[in-house]
Amino acid sequence: MTVRVRLFANLREAAGTAECEVETGSAGDVGRLLDLLCADYPMLMPHRNYLRVAVNRVYARPETLLHEGDEVALIPPTSGG
């Protein structure tokens, strides 16, 4: 199964790309996807525990199941004042 991943802000800079496609195997969830992404882009590992993940524009948890063609957004924490 292939999902499209979009990376924002400092995640895009760390990975060197704004978007990629990831093959998750026959089944997968958000947690597995993050494992695969960190293996392909080790510079994302320090950010992993602080990410917000959205699947098809809805915030998701690590156990959220993915489906063929889903769009996954990785959103870093933000702050402002």
N, C-alpha and C positions, 0 to 999 in steps of 0.2 A: 504494500500500500504506500502511496506517495502523498505527502502533504507539503503544502507551500508554507514556508516560514518567513515572516517579515521581522526584521530587527530594527529597533529604534534607538536613537540618541547614541550614548556611549557604547551600547552593544554593537551597533553597526560599525563603529570605529574599531572596536576590539576584534571583531570577526573579519573586518575588511570587506564586508558586503552588506547590502541592505535587504537582500532576499536570497533564499536558496530553496531547493527542493530536497526533502529527506525521505528516503525509503525506510519505513519502519518495520518491514516484514509483513507477515500475514495479519497481524493484529498489534495494536499498541495503544498506549495511553500517553498522556502528557508527560508523566514521569519518565517513561521509556524514551520519548522524544528528546527530553532534556539530556538524558544519558548519552544518546547518540550525538546530539549537537556538541556536547562538551568533549566527546571523543574526537569529533571532526575539527572543532574549534576550541582547543584547550584554554585559550585566553578568556573564554566565557565562564569557566569554572568558578572564579572568584565571585561572580555575579549571581550564580545559580540560586542561592538561598534567598535572594532579595528580589527576584523577578516577579512580575505579574504576567500571567499568561492569559491570552484571550483566544478562544477557538470560534471562528466565524463571528467575531465581534462580540462575544459573550465571555466574561471572565470565567476561567476554568481552574479546577483543582488538579493536582497530580494524577488522581485516579480517573479523570475524565477520559472516556474512550474517544479515540480518533477514528475518522472514516476517510476513505479515499477522496482526495481532492479538497480536504479541509484546509482553511487558511488559518494559520497559527501566528499570533503576534506576540513577540517577546518585548515586554515593556519594563524598563528599569524604574527604580524608585525615583520620585521627583520631590523637590522641595522648592520652596520659594518664600518670598516674604514681602 
